[in-house]
């Protein structure tokens, strides 16, 4: 959230964003795509990975995405959670 907003403006923004992201009329499932323009409109600060300044980050994000997609489509794994400390949880189909 922008630091230059007043406390009331931040609270209003958080309320608006939370209501939109938890509205089941719009988000019927966890994996539903929300377009970047809509994210900006509801008040989220976003940075486009396609921007020239973010090219290095885009390459890293796509590498991680492809690794997960390869694992999920070629193993019995169907859920993978990893944290920044190297911890992981992998759920496998029985």
Helices and strands as residue ranges (DSSP letters): H 7-21, H 36-41, G 52-54, H 55-74, E 77-82, E 88-92
